[in-house]
Amino acid sequence: MFGDKSRDLPMRIALVLVPEFTLLPVTSIIDPLRMANRLSEKQLYNWSIHSTDGAPVMASSEITLVADGALDTIPEHATVIVCGGTNVHRYGDKPLFNWLRKQARRGTDIGAVCTGAQLLAMAGLLNGYTCTIHWENQPGFMEEFPDINVTSALFEVDRDRFTGAGGTSALDMMLSLISAQHGAMLASAVAENILHSPIRQPGEHQRMSLPARIGARHPKMVGIIEQMENNLEDPLSPSLLAKEAGLSTRQLERLFRRYLDRSPKRYYLELRLKKARSLLLQTSMSVINVALACGFSSPSHFSKCYRAYYSRTPYRERGLPSSSEADGA
């Protein structure tokens, strides 16, 4: 299991990169392991980078990494970590899924960072497991895989599956691994050397607090926005939001104008449109289903609002030809 102390040294870790992978989680995996080797003066870990065909892989930052080999060159008994990034739904292919399923049948520990969790889910390897994924990708993941238990944690370890939300959460996940295998003192020394303090626990939330995000700490306003965020598919009326907060509709309007320089109706619409964009870019859901999932009962109204906000239609967002709009694709 991930973090098992009984492993032979060094522990082998194979990173599987898909095109447009996010670079930060990859370096956040490797550098803590490198530092653990250096500080312990032992070869506790080794790692290798792989692509499905062994070819170099370009990250979303347009930096290309040279792979050490294809999937069939991954050492036996290695722990596998699938590293995703942007447009991950485009890069799930049968060879990768078949290989991952074969590794799962062998009892291999399989993990993922960033949107790599979506590839594991597409391969059927997260059924019955708890996982996490980057907060921006959560809405699409939950729509596409409603039966998988996904959390907002920085990382999740569930038996022989482990998932990290992305970014620097991979760093905390590796520090947790080092601590479990070689003690908290070594993990703390690694964290101190890479200037990462304090070490975050897996259950900590990915996002900053809502007051910090909106730049306001008015308790009623924070409560109203939480209500909005929790009801994007079935939007609540301004009058109902005001009533539940113990405000008049006019007071609600003034509150939003004062702190966010927009009406509550406009702010709510922007939340729904941002979720819609995530679903369009990260899932294969039809445009009509995206509209419904974001509280738009009319596809034409959805398209009109989307175009007004993003200066392009939902179909153009997906790169579909203009004829698709006429056909209702």
Backbone bond lengths (Angstrom), bond angles and torsions (degrees), N, CA, C in turn:
res aa  C-N    CA-C-N  psi(-1)  N-CA   C-N-CA  omega(-1)  CA-C   N-CA-C  phi
1 M - - - 1.453 - - 1.520 110.76 -
2 F 1.337 117.15 155.78 1.461 122.87 178.65 1.528 109.15 -57.10
3 G 1.318 116.52 123.73 1.450 120.80 -179.84 1.510 114.17 90.15
4 D 1.333 118.07 3.28 1.464 122.13 -179.59 1.530 109.96 -64.48
5 K 1.336 116.46 128.01 1.469 120.89 -178.10 1.528 112.80 -75.18
6 S 1.317 117.41 -14.36 1.462 120.21 -172.50 1.529 113.65 -83.64
7 R 1.317 117.99 2.79 1.460 120.80 -177.22 1.527 111.65 -66.67
8 D 1.317 114.68 149.61 1.464 119.24 170.45 1.525 108.48 -72.33
9 L 1.311 115.69 147.72 1.457 120.67 178.05 1.521 110.36 -95.34
10 P 1.310 117.94 147.05 1.462 124.88 -5.56 1.530 111.66 -79.84
11 M 1.342 116.30 156.59 1.458 120.71 173.30 1.526 107.73 -73.66
12 R 1.322 114.89 130.66 1.465 119.91 -178.44 1.521 110.33 -96.19
13 I 1.322 116.12 129.73 1.460 121.57 179.74 1.526 108.36 -125.61
14 A 1.326 115.74 125.00 1.462 121.52 179.68 1.528 109.04 -111.40
15 L 1.314 116.16 119.49 1.457 121.32 178.50 1.521 108.90 -95.05
16 V 1.331 116.11 122.57 1.462 121.94 178.40 1.524 107.60 -102.63
17 L 1.328 116.00 114.22 1.458 121.69 -177.25 1.522 110.57 -99.21
18 V 1.337 115.69 135.96 1.463 119.97 171.79 1.521 107.86 -108.55
19 P 1.346 118.47 156.00 1.465 120.32 -178.77 1.526 112.08 -53.48
20 E 1.322 115.58 143.78 1.464 124.35 -178.43 1.533 111.92 66.68
21 F 1.341 116.48 26.16 1.457 119.70 175.67 1.526 109.66 -63.30
22 T 1.319 116.39 156.62 1.465 121.64 178.05 1.523 108.76 -87.69
23 L 1.314 116.64 126.59 1.465 121.30 -172.62 1.530 113.04 -71.05
24 L 1.337 117.74 -37.88 1.456 120.35 -173.68 1.536 113.52 -57.84
25 P 1.337 120.59 -46.40 1.469 118.59 177.98 1.526 113.36 -61.74
26 V 1.331 116.33 -32.98 1.468 119.70 -179.73 1.526 110.26 -64.97
27 T 1.328 116.50 -48.19 1.465 118.87 178.48 1.530 111.10 -68.72
28 S 1.338 116.57 -29.03 1.464 120.74 178.45 1.523 112.00 -71.63
29 I 1.313 116.83 -19.93 1.468 120.89 173.49 1.528 109.75 -81.13
30 I 1.315 115.89 -47.82 1.467 120.44 -170.39 1.522 113.16 -72.87
31 D 1.324 117.94 -45.60 1.471 119.32 -171.53 1.534 114.38 -64.69
32 P 1.340 120.52 -39.43 1.472 118.04 175.41 1.528 112.47 -62.78
33 L 1.330 117.36 -34.79 1.465 120.45 178.57 1.526 110.40 -69.34
34 R 1.320 115.78 -40.95 1.471 120.10 176.84 1.524 110.25 -60.48
35 M 1.328 116.11 -44.48 1.458 120.14 -178.46 1.532 110.89 -67.94
36 A 1.340 117.48 -35.15 1.473 120.37 177.31 1.525 110.29 -62.57
37 N 1.324 117.11 -41.07 1.466 120.53 176.44 1.533 110.70 -62.16
38 R 1.310 115.57 -44.32 1.470 120.35 -176.97 1.530 111.76 -65.12
39 L 1.335 116.38 -47.18 1.460 119.78 -175.49 1.532 112.46 -71.82
40 S 1.335 116.16 -33.01 1.470 119.63 -179.97 1.525 112.00 -82.61
41 E 1.352 114.72 -15.80 1.463 121.29 -174.75 1.528 110.90 58.37
42 K 1.334 114.59 33.62 1.467 121.92 176.47 1.524 108.52 -137.74
43 Q 1.324 115.26 156.73 1.457 119.62 175.85 1.529 107.77 -88.64
44 L 1.330 115.62 79.73 1.464 120.40 -178.84 1.524 111.70 -75.92
45 Y 1.321 116.13 -32.65 1.467 121.05 -175.09 1.522 110.15 -137.80
46 N 1.312 115.14 146.13 1.459 119.03 162.82 1.512 108.51 -133.94
47 W 1.304 117.00 160.93 1.461 120.96 -173.09 1.509 109.40 -145.93
48 S 1.316 114.19 157.22 1.458 120.88 176.95 1.521 107.96 -145.87
49 I 1.330 114.97 157.09 1.466 121.76 -177.30 1.521 108.85 -114.53
50 H 1.324 115.77 134.64 1.466 120.59 -175.26 1.528 110.63 -136.78
51 S 1.315 114.56 151.99 1.460 122.11 169.22 1.522 107.08 -123.97
52 T 1.301 117.31 168.25 1.466 119.06 -175.94 1.529 111.84 -59.46
53 D 1.331 116.85 -36.66 1.461 120.41 -177.16 1.528 113.62 -112.62
54 G 1.325 117.55 2.43 1.461 120.51 179.93 1.512 114.36 86.53
55 A 1.326 117.80 -2.07 1.465 121.34 -179.11 1.533 109.89 -80.19
56 P 1.333 117.63 158.95 1.468 120.44 174.81 1.531 110.41 -58.55
57 V 1.327 116.20 152.81 1.462 121.04 -177.44 1.524 109.12 -125.11
58 M 1.331 116.09 132.92 1.458 120.53 178.99 1.519 109.93 -93.21
59 A 1.336 115.88 131.97 1.461 121.58 177.25 1.527 110.19 -79.21
60 S 1.331 115.98 170.01 1.465 120.21 177.61 1.523 111.01 -64.09
61 S 1.323 117.52 -20.64 1.469 122.52 177.00 1.526 111.97 -85.15
62 E 1.334 116.92 3.77 1.468 124.60 179.60 1.524 112.78 69.78
63 I 1.328 116.37 19.09 1.461 121.19 170.46 1.523 107.52 -93.53
64 T 1.319 116.74 131.15 1.460 121.38 -176.80 1.523 110.29 -101.90
65 L 1.328 115.79 131.41 1.458 121.24 175.34 1.523 109.60 -106.93
66 V 1.324 115.43 137.88 1.461 121.23 177.15 1.521 108.31 -82.56
67 A 1.316 116.49 127.36 1.463 120.71 179.53 1.518 110.61 -79.82
68 D 1.334 115.71 148.90 1.466 120.49 174.63 1.519 111.76 -77.39
69 G 1.325 116.41 -14.86 1.448 119.24 179.29 1.513 111.77 165.82
70 A 1.314 115.86 178.83 1.464 122.29 177.48 1.524 109.52 -81.67
71 L 1.335 115.90 -178.11 1.465 120.64 -178.09 1.525 111.96 -60.06
72 D 1.329 116.02 -35.34 1.472 118.24 -175.74 1.531 112.96 -74.99
73 T 1.341 117.00 -2.07 1.471 119.64 177.17 1.534 111.93 -99.25
74 I 1.323 116.62 0.34 1.469 119.85 -179.32 1.520 109.10 -69.03
75 P 1.336 117.37 130.46 1.467 120.46 -176.49 1.532 112.04 -60.67
76 E 1.314 115.69 147.19 1.457 120.76 177.18 1.528 108.88 -63.49
77 H 1.309 116.27 144.31 1.467 124.41 179.38 1.522 113.39 69.63
78 A 1.329 117.86 10.98 1.462 119.61 176.37 1.523 110.00 -74.34
79 T 1.316 116.03 146.97 1.459 121.50 169.72 1.520 107.71 -80.66
80 V 1.332 116.67 131.90 1.463 121.93 -174.20 1.525 109.83 -104.24
81 I 1.327 116.54 133.01 1.461 121.40 175.69 1.527 108.33 -126.18
82 V 1.326 116.23 117.94 1.462 122.07 179.21 1.527 108.31 -88.83
83 C 1.314 116.30 124.67 1.468 121.78 -174.64 1.521 109.50 -108.75
84 G 1.328 115.80 110.18 1.459 120.89 -178.90 1.514 111.88 -98.97
85 G 1.332 114.72 -172.83 1.461 120.41 -179.52 1.507 109.39 -170.57
86 T 1.325 116.80 -133.07 1.455 120.66 -178.07 1.530 110.66 -84.30
87 N 1.333 115.61 153.02 1.472 122.37 177.38 1.522 112.97 53.25
88 V 1.331 115.90 36.22 1.464 119.41 -172.76 1.520 112.26 -62.94
89 H 1.323 117.29 -28.48 1.472 119.51 -178.27 1.530 112.31 -65.12
90 R 1.332 116.79 -14.96 1.469 119.51 179.05 1.533 112.45 -82.08
91 Y 1.338 116.69 -16.20 1.456 119.18 -168.13 1.525 114.02 -111.48
92 G 1.316 116.79 7.74 1.457 118.39 173.73 1.518 108.88 -78.16
93 D 1.321 117.82 118.57 1.460 119.45 -179.82 1.525 109.92 -128.96
94 K 1.324 115.44 161.73 1.461 120.52 -175.68 1.518 113.34 -59.61
95 P 1.342 120.22 -42.94 1.475 118.91 178.68 1.524 112.60 -57.88
96 L 1.335 117.25 -42.59 1.460 120.51 179.37 1.525 110.31 -65.84
97 F 1.326 117.09 -47.44 1.464 120.07 -178.58 1.522 111.41 -63.32
98 N 1.328 116.71 -43.54 1.467 119.91 179.91 1.528 110.82 -62.74
99 W 1.331 116.05 -40.27 1.468 119.24 179.55 1.526 110.54 -66.15
100 L 1.333 117.27 -43.11 1.458 120.75 179.14 1.533 111.32 -62.12
101 R 1.324 116.32 -41.82 1.472 119.53 179.15 1.522 110.95 -64.35
102 K 1.316 115.69 -38.32 1.464 119.78 177.75 1.523 110.76 -63.09
103 Q 1.344 116.19 -41.87 1.464 119.67 178.16 1.526 111.04 -64.68
104 A 1.325 116.72 -38.57 1.465 120.82 179.16 1.522 110.81 -62.99
105 R 1.339 116.00 -40.64 1.478 119.23 178.81 1.523 111.08 -64.40
106 R 1.326 117.15 -27.80 1.467 121.14 178.22 1.527 112.92 -79.38
107 G 1.337 115.96 -8.34 1.453 119.62 -178.58 1.510 114.35 87.36
108 T 1.337 116.30 17.53 1.465 120.79 179.61 1.527 110.74 -67.00
109 D 1.322 116.39 139.41 1.460 120.17 170.29 1.523 107.97 -71.26
110 I 1.328 116.40 124.82 1.460 120.99 -176.57 1.520 108.86 -126.14
111 G 1.317 115.61 128.20 1.457 120.73 179.46 1.510 111.48 -128.76
112 A 1.311 115.37 178.79 1.461 121.52 179.18 1.509 109.30 -155.20
113 V 1.324 115.40 150.82 1.460 120.72 172.47 1.517 108.27 -126.33
114 C 1.337 114.00 152.80 1.451 121.95 -178.23 1.529 108.92 57.12
115 T 1.318 118.78 -130.22 1.465 120.51 -177.45 1.523 112.70 -84.35
116 G 1.322 117.49 7.95 1.465 119.56 173.43 1.517 111.10 -58.10
117 A 1.340 117.00 -27.65 1.467 120.43 177.43 1.526 111.35 -60.81
118 Q 1.319 116.14 -32.45 1.465 119.02 178.99 1.530 110.32 -67.13
119 L 1.324 117.04 -37.35 1.463 119.72 177.34 1.529 110.97 -66.81
120 L 1.337 117.02 -39.30 1.465 119.34 176.41 1.521 110.45 -62.69
121 A 1.336 116.33 -40.47 1.459 120.03 178.86 1.531 111.09 -65.87
122 M 1.322 116.86 -40.64 1.467 121.13 178.58 1.522 111.09 -63.36
123 A 1.337 116.20 -30.38 1.466 121.06 178.47 1.530 111.86 -83.75
124 G 1.328 116.76 -3.44 1.462 120.79 179.71 1.515 114.05 80.09
125 L 1.327 117.29 19.78 1.468 120.15 -174.17 1.526 114.05 -97.21
126 L 1.335 117.16 2.53 1.463 119.65 177.46 1.525 112.49 -113.26
127 N 1.310 116.94 5.83 1.459 119.56 177.22 1.524 109.92 -64.58
128 G 1.319 116.13 123.82 1.458 119.96 -178.93 1.503 114.23 85.13
129 Y 1.335 117.30 3.67 1.462 122.07 179.82 1.533 110.38 -113.68
130 T 1.322 115.60 157.24 1.460 121.65 170.32 1.524 107.86 -96.15
131 C 1.319 116.49 136.45 1.462 120.24 -177.58 1.517 109.88 -141.97
132 T 1.318 115.64 174.51 1.454 121.59 172.16 1.518 108.56 -135.76
133 I 1.315 115.37 164.76 1.459 122.46 177.96 1.524 106.79 -154.48
134 H 1.307 117.51 160.35 1.464 121.77 -179.22 1.530 110.18 -52.25
135 W 1.330 116.35 139.16 1.473 120.96 -175.08 1.531 112.26 -56.28
136 E 1.328 117.54 -32.68 1.461 120.17 -179.21 1.529 111.31 -67.57
137 N 1.330 116.60 -28.03 1.460 121.13 -177.83 1.526 113.29 -95.11
138 Q 1.331 116.57 -6.74 1.459 119.46 -176.34 1.523 114.20 -60.63
139 P 1.348 119.26 -45.88 1.467 117.89 -179.10 1.522 113.17 -56.77
140 G 1.344 116.24 -45.59 1.455 119.73 179.42 1.517 112.21 -65.45
141 F 1.332 116.38 -39.85 1.462 120.93 179.67 1.524 110.26 -62.45
142 M 1.325 116.67 -43.76 1.463 120.86 -178.46 1.518 111.78 -67.60
143 E 1.329 117.09 -33.84 1.466 120.02 176.55 1.523 110.80 -68.40
144 E 1.339 115.92 -40.27 1.467 120.37 -174.91 1.526 112.77 -81.29
145 F 1.342 116.54 -30.77 1.466 120.36 -177.53 1.537 109.62 -129.88
146 P 1.324 117.10 69.04 1.469 120.20 -173.89 1.515 114.21 -64.89
147 D 1.338 118.48 -19.29 1.463 120.95 -176.75 1.523 113.27 -91.91
148 I 1.335 117.27 -4.63 1.464 120.37 179.50 1.525 109.13 -92.71
149 N 1.312 116.42 133.87 1.467 121.54 -179.81 1.519 109.66 -80.62
150 V 1.326 116.88 104.63 1.465 122.04 -179.56 1.524 108.76 -111.94
151 T 1.328 116.54 136.93 1.458 122.01 -178.33 1.521 110.58 -116.41
152 S 1.322 114.90 175.15 1.468 120.97 177.25 1.525 111.78 -99.81
153 A 1.325 116.64 17.86 1.468 121.00 -177.97 1.525 111.04 -69.92
154 L 1.324 115.76 160.28 1.464 120.31 175.02 1.522 110.59 -63.60
155 F 1.330 116.82 -44.13 1.461 120.79 174.29 1.523 108.88 -153.56
156 E 1.313 114.47 156.84 1.461 122.00 -179.59 1.522 108.85 -130.32
157 V 1.320 116.21 136.38 1.466 122.25 173.85 1.524 107.16 -121.39
158 D 1.311 116.38 116.59 1.463 121.25 -178.98 1.524 107.99 -131.86
159 R 1.332 114.89 98.28 1.473 122.12 -178.36 1.533 110.62 55.63
160 D 1.308 117.93 -117.54 1.467 119.58 -176.20 1.530 113.00 -97.65
161 R 1.332 116.70 20.51 1.460 121.85 173.47 1.525 108.32 -125.44
162 F 1.315 116.24 140.34 1.457 120.51 175.92 1.518 108.80 -145.37
163 T 1.309 116.07 141.51 1.455 121.13 -176.01 1.526 109.82 -137.45
164 G 1.324 115.90 140.04 1.456 122.37 176.70 1.513 109.15 -118.08
165 A 1.332 116.21 143.77 1.463 120.37 -173.67 1.525 113.32 -69.07
166 G 1.330 117.05 -19.14 1.465 119.57 -178.49 1.514 110.79 119.46
167 G 1.332 116.18 179.37 1.455 120.13 -179.79 1.515 111.80 55.20
168 T 1.324 115.77 -137.47 1.460 120.37 -176.92 1.523 113.22 -80.68
169 S 1.335 118.59 -1.52 1.467 119.17 175.59 1.525 110.33 -62.76
170 A 1.334 117.09 -28.18 1.467 121.01 177.10 1.515 110.81 -63.43
171 L 1.322 116.30 -32.21 1.455 121.59 178.34 1.538 109.83 -64.65
172 D 1.342 115.72 -47.84 1.469 119.50 179.25 1.527 111.07 -64.41
173 M 1.322 116.66 -34.81 1.462 120.18 179.17 1.525 110.34 -65.37
174 M 1.325 117.25 -40.83 1.462 120.11 178.25 1.526 111.88 -70.13
175 L 1.314 117.13 -36.29 1.462 119.92 175.89 1.526 110.75 -64.06
176 S 1.327 116.43 -36.39 1.464 120.70 175.83 1.523 110.62 -64.61
177 L 1.327 116.74 -39.94 1.466 121.59 177.14 1.526 110.46 -62.86
178 I 1.326 116.05 -47.84 1.469 120.43 179.93 1.528 110.40 -59.63
179 S 1.338 116.53 -43.61 1.460 120.85 179.66 1.519 111.54 -62.05
180 A 1.336 117.10 -43.61 1.469 121.10 -178.51 1.521 111.45 -66.08
181 Q 1.330 117.00 -35.09 1.455 120.22 -174.97 1.530 113.42 -91.17
182 H 1.348 116.54 -34.03 1.464 118.67 -170.83 1.524 113.64 -132.78
183 G 1.328 116.23 10.13 1.451 119.52 172.36 1.520 114.86 100.36
184 A 1.346 114.01 151.46 1.457 120.71 -177.12 1.527 112.08 -65.84
185 M 1.324 117.48 -30.41 1.465 119.81 -178.50 1.524 111.53 -63.57
186 L 1.327 116.30 -42.76 1.462 119.11 178.84 1.525 110.20 -67.44
187 A 1.329 116.69 -43.12 1.468 119.62 179.35 1.522 110.85 -60.19
188 S 1.333 117.34 -41.51 1.462 121.25 179.05 1.522 111.12 -66.24
189 A 1.324 116.98 -38.41 1.462 120.48 178.51 1.526 110.75 -65.56
190 V 1.326 116.15 -39.56 1.468 119.94 176.77 1.529 109.79 -63.00
191 A 1.338 116.54 -47.27 1.468 120.68 -179.43 1.523 111.02 -59.32
192 E 1.316 116.13 -40.98 1.465 120.37 -179.04 1.527 110.89 -66.23
193 N 1.320 116.57 -38.82 1.462 120.30 -178.65 1.518 112.66 -69.68
194 I 1.312 116.84 -31.74 1.470 118.74 179.44 1.531 111.11 -97.04
195 L 1.344 116.09 13.68 1.465 123.30 175.32 1.519 111.75 58.63
196 H 1.317 116.04 43.59 1.462 121.25 178.72 1.521 108.36 -119.87
197 S 1.303 115.91 102.67 1.464 119.75 -176.76 1.527 108.61 -148.81
198 P 1.340 117.74 136.55 1.470 126.03 -2.05 1.525 111.07 -83.72
199 I 1.337 116.19 167.24 1.464 121.00 174.85 1.525 107.83 -71.33
200 R 1.318 116.52 126.16 1.464 120.17 -178.44 1.528 110.61 -83.42
201 Q 1.309 115.05 146.34 1.456 121.83 178.95 1.527 110.04 -85.81
202 P 1.337 117.82 155.90 1.469 120.24 -173.93 1.521 114.26 -59.46
203 G 1.334 117.00 -35.49 1.459 119.43 -174.77 1.513 114.97 -80.11
204 E 1.337 117.81 -1.35 1.460 119.34 179.56 1.530 110.34 -68.62
205 H 1.318 114.88 146.36 1.466 119.74 -176.84 1.528 111.44 -71.45
206 Q 1.324 114.83 150.37 1.456 120.62 -179.50 1.534 111.82 -73.25
207 R 1.321 116.47 -42.46 1.455 120.52 -171.17 1.532 111.61 -92.31
208 M 1.310 115.72 154.62 1.461 120.14 172.98 1.520 108.86 -68.36
209 S 1.301 116.61 164.76 1.458 120.54 -176.70 1.523 110.43 -62.71
210 L 1.330 116.04 154.73 1.460 120.57 179.89 1.529 112.22 -59.06
211 P 1.347 120.43 -44.53 1.468 118.94 177.31 1.528 112.76 -57.32
212 A 1.341 116.55 -37.92 1.466 119.32 178.93 1.523 110.86 -68.32
213 R 1.329 116.88 -36.72 1.464 120.80 -179.06 1.523 112.03 -67.24
214 I 1.323 116.84 -40.99 1.466 119.09 -175.78 1.525 112.50 -94.63
215 G 1.343 116.78 -7.30 1.456 120.28 178.45 1.514 113.64 71.19
216 A 1.336 116.87 28.81 1.463 121.10 179.78 1.521 108.90 -149.67
217 R 1.324 115.38 143.98 1.462 119.89 -177.89 1.522 112.76 -117.56
218 H 1.317 116.81 16.21 1.463 119.82 178.01 1.530 108.50 -63.47
219 P 1.332 118.48 116.23 1.476 120.56 -171.48 1.522 114.07 -59.81
220 K 1.324 117.81 -38.10 1.466 119.22 -178.63 1.528 110.88 -70.02
221 M 1.313 115.11 -38.79 1.456 118.44 178.99 1.529 110.99 -66.45
222 V 1.319 117.30 -42.39 1.461 120.95 176.72 1.517 110.60 -58.99
223 G 1.319 117.42 -43.61 1.465 121.47 178.49 1.511 112.38 -62.44
224 I 1.338 116.88 -39.62 1.468 120.98 179.71 1.528 110.69 -65.84
225 I 1.333 116.75 -42.93 1.467 119.87 -179.82 1.529 110.63 -66.59
226 E 1.325 117.20 -37.17 1.475 119.64 174.71 1.518 110.35 -59.95
227 Q 1.344 116.74 -40.63 1.467 120.73 176.61 1.522 110.89 -61.40
228 M 1.321 115.93 -42.68 1.464 120.20 178.57 1.524 111.01 -61.13
229 E 1.348 116.35 -48.70 1.461 120.73 -177.21 1.523 111.99 -62.97
230 N 1.323 116.72 -29.47 1.466 120.95 -179.70 1.522 113.20 -86.91
231 N 1.325 116.98 -4.16 1.472 120.57 -177.35 1.523 110.09 -136.36
232 L 1.317 116.17 60.28 1.463 120.55 179.41 1.531 111.34 -85.31
233 E 1.322 116.87 -32.84 1.468 119.77 -178.73 1.520 111.57 -75.11
234 D 1.323 116.39 -35.00 1.466 122.05 177.77 1.526 108.01 -124.44
235 P 1.323 117.85 82.17 1.465 120.84 -174.19 1.530 112.85 -59.66
236 L 1.314 114.99 142.20 1.461 121.99 176.79 1.522 109.17 -89.94
237 S 1.300 116.87 147.33 1.459 120.60 -179.68 1.521 110.30 -73.70
238 P 1.339 117.81 152.66 1.470 120.16 176.59 1.527 112.66 -56.48
239 S 1.329 116.63 -36.89 1.469 119.74 -179.61 1.520 111.01 -65.25
240 L 1.337 117.22 -39.00 1.462 120.35 179.09 1.526 110.60 -70.35
241 L 1.330 117.01 -41.21 1.468 120.64 177.38 1.529 110.66 -60.39
242 A 1.335 115.47 -42.47 1.463 119.76 179.71 1.520 110.66 -65.63
243 K 1.317 116.81 -44.63 1.469 121.50 -178.57 1.518 111.24 -60.40
244 E 1.353 117.06 -45.37 1.458 120.52 -178.33 1.533 111.72 -67.79
245 A 1.333 117.02 -23.66 1.462 120.77 178.56 1.529 112.05 -91.59
246 G 1.343 116.59 -1.87 1.463 120.10 -179.01 1.509 112.74 74.34
247 L 1.342 116.52 31.37 1.456 122.11 -179.40 1.518 110.17 -122.03
248 S 1.313 116.05 161.80 1.458 120.19 168.60 1.528 107.89 -85.13
249 T 1.302 117.24 162.64 1.465 120.48 178.43 1.530 110.62 -61.13
250 R 1.319 116.14 -36.94 1.471 119.63 178.88 1.526 110.95 -66.00
251 Q 1.322 117.11 -40.83 1.472 120.43 177.51 1.530 110.93 -63.44
252 L 1.325 116.06 -39.30 1.466 120.75 177.22 1.518 110.83 -60.61
253 E 1.328 116.84 -45.58 1.456 121.68 178.38 1.532 111.41 -59.17
254 R 1.334 115.68 -45.88 1.468 119.57 -178.65 1.523 111.51 -63.63
255 L 1.333 116.03 -38.45 1.463 121.16 -179.10 1.528 110.76 -61.70
256 F 1.318 116.58 -46.15 1.468 120.19 -178.83 1.526 111.25 -70.34
257 R 1.323 116.71 -37.39 1.465 119.71 177.52 1.528 110.74 -63.30
258 R 1.324 115.77 -39.45 1.457 120.33 -176.93 1.520 112.08 -68.19
259 Y 1.346 116.98 -45.64 1.467 120.45 -172.24 1.532 113.98 -95.30
260 L 1.328 117.23 -29.81 1.471 119.46 -174.22 1.525 113.24 -122.29
261 D 1.324 117.14 -1.91 1.461 121.87 176.52 1.529 112.71 56.55
262 R 1.295 116.64 37.31 1.465 122.87 175.96 1.523 108.31 -159.02
263 S 1.297 115.88 162.77 1.461 120.10 178.64 1.520 109.74 -76.11
264 P 1.349 118.01 157.26 1.469 119.24 176.05 1.522 112.18 -60.51
265 K 1.324 116.41 -34.94 1.463 120.30 178.81 1.525 110.64 -63.25
266 R 1.337 116.33 -42.13 1.464 120.52 179.90 1.518 111.05 -67.66
267 Y 1.336 116.92 -42.34 1.459 120.64 179.76 1.527 110.63 -62.08
268 Y 1.324 116.20 -43.30 1.469 121.89 179.22 1.523 110.61 -61.69
269 L 1.328 116.44 -43.31 1.467 120.85 178.38 1.520 110.76 -61.11
270 E 1.332 117.60 -41.98 1.462 120.92 179.60 1.523 111.63 -63.60
271 L 1.319 117.57 -38.89 1.466 120.66 176.01 1.520 110.74 -59.56
272 R 1.314 116.15 -44.10 1.471 121.09 -177.87 1.526 111.03 -67.87
273 L 1.332 116.53 -38.81 1.457 120.07 179.79 1.532 111.70 -69.02
274 K 1.335 116.77 -36.16 1.465 120.12 177.37 1.525 111.03 -65.96
275 K 1.327 116.60 -39.54 1.465 119.28 175.53 1.528 109.67 -64.39
276 A 1.329 116.52 -41.55 1.466 120.42 179.80 1.519 111.29 -59.47
277 R 1.322 116.55 -42.57 1.466 119.81 179.82 1.527 110.87 -62.53
278 S 1.336 116.46 -41.67 1.469 119.76 177.65 1.521 110.76 -60.09
279 L 1.323 117.07 -43.27 1.462 120.21 -179.38 1.527 111.49 -66.77
280 L 1.322 116.67 -38.37 1.465 120.04 179.24 1.523 111.70 -64.30
281 L 1.330 115.92 -39.89 1.463 120.52 -175.10 1.519 113.28 -85.03
282 Q 1.323 117.98 -23.28 1.459 120.35 -170.10 1.521 114.62 -114.06
283 T 1.318 117.61 -5.40 1.463 119.76 -179.26 1.522 110.21 -133.30
284 S 1.319 114.94 172.32 1.466 120.34 175.66 1.521 111.14 -102.16
285 M 1.332 117.91 15.16 1.464 121.52 177.95 1.527 110.62 -58.37
286 S 1.318 116.69 143.90 1.461 120.17 176.28 1.526 109.63 -66.15
287 V 1.310 115.91 156.76 1.462 120.26 179.95 1.522 110.57 -60.56
288 I 1.316 116.85 -37.54 1.467 120.38 178.79 1.524 110.76 -63.19
289 N 1.322 117.34 -43.52 1.463 120.32 179.19 1.525 111.82 -68.47
290 V 1.328 116.91 -33.50 1.460 119.72 174.64 1.525 109.63 -63.09
291 A 1.321 116.18 -43.77 1.466 120.32 179.08 1.526 110.82 -58.75
292 L 1.324 116.77 -45.96 1.463 120.90 -179.45 1.525 111.47 -64.69
293 A 1.343 116.41 -39.56 1.471 120.96 -178.66 1.520 112.01 -67.46
294 C 1.332 116.62 -17.00 1.467 120.42 -178.48 1.527 112.37 -112.27
295 G 1.329 115.44 17.42 1.460 119.64 171.72 1.507 116.07 84.55
296 F 1.340 118.64 17.73 1.461 121.90 177.33 1.526 108.73 -103.69
297 S 1.306 117.11 114.96 1.468 120.26 -178.53 1.515 112.22 -78.91
298 S 1.336 116.82 -19.27 1.461 121.80 -178.32 1.520 110.33 -118.77
299 P 1.348 118.75 120.67 1.470 120.71 177.39 1.526 112.92 -58.08
300 S 1.331 116.94 -34.64 1.465 119.57 -179.24 1.529 110.88 -68.80
301 H 1.336 116.37 -38.69 1.477 119.92 176.86 1.524 110.29 -66.36
302 F 1.337 116.12 -40.50 1.467 121.15 177.14 1.516 110.21 -59.23
303 S 1.331 116.79 -47.64 1.464 121.22 -178.45 1.532 111.21 -62.87
304 K 1.326 116.33 -39.75 1.463 121.21 -179.94 1.536 110.71 -64.98
305 C 1.335 116.67 -45.92 1.467 120.87 179.65 1.523 111.24 -66.07
306 Y 1.333 115.93 -40.16 1.465 120.86 -178.51 1.530 110.05 -64.74
307 R 1.318 115.69 -43.85 1.465 119.54 -178.88 1.528 111.00 -66.01
308 A 1.322 116.76 -37.98 1.460 120.39 179.99 1.528 111.16 -64.97
309 Y 1.328 116.74 -33.43 1.470 120.45 -176.31 1.529 112.08 -88.04
310 Y 1.348 117.19 -41.84 1.469 120.96 -174.36 1.533 113.88 -105.71
311 S 1.320 117.18 -2.53 1.474 122.53 179.63 1.525 112.55 63.60
312 R 1.311 117.32 25.65 1.455 122.74 173.21 1.525 108.07 -159.46
313 T 1.297 116.25 156.28 1.461 119.64 -178.86 1.528 110.16 -79.77
314 P 1.325 117.89 164.24 1.466 119.95 175.38 1.525 112.61 -57.65
315 Y 1.338 116.80 -33.60 1.460 120.09 -179.59 1.533 110.67 -70.28
316 R 1.319 116.45 -41.26 1.464 120.06 176.76 1.528 110.52 -64.52
317 E 1.314 116.74 -33.32 1.467 120.38 177.88 1.514 110.43 -58.58
318 R 1.309 115.69 -35.10 1.461 121.11 179.10 1.517 112.76 -85.64
319 G 1.326 117.41 -4.24 1.453 119.96 -179.42 1.510 113.22 78.33
320 L 1.347 116.57 21.67 1.462 120.04 179.00 1.521 110.04 -83.13
321 P 1.350 118.01 148.55 1.453 120.43 178.80 1.526 110.73 -66.82
322 S 1.300 115.04 157.12 1.466 120.02 -176.22 1.517 113.08 -59.39
323 S 1.343 117.24 -27.44 1.470 119.51 179.90 1.514 111.32 -64.39
324 S 1.340 117.33 -23.71 1.464 120.68 179.23 1.517 110.59 -62.77
325 E 1.328 116.97 -33.41 1.453 120.08 -178.92 1.518 109.93 -67.62
326 A 1.311 116.75 -40.66 1.452 119.87 179.41 1.512 111.08 -67.81
327 D 1.352 115.65 -34.26 1.464 119.79 -179.17 1.514 112.69 -81.74
328 G 1.321 117.24 -10.05 1.466 120.17 -177.24 1.487 113.57 71.47
329 A 1.374 117.80 30.32 1.450 121.85 -176.70 1.510 110.27 -69.72
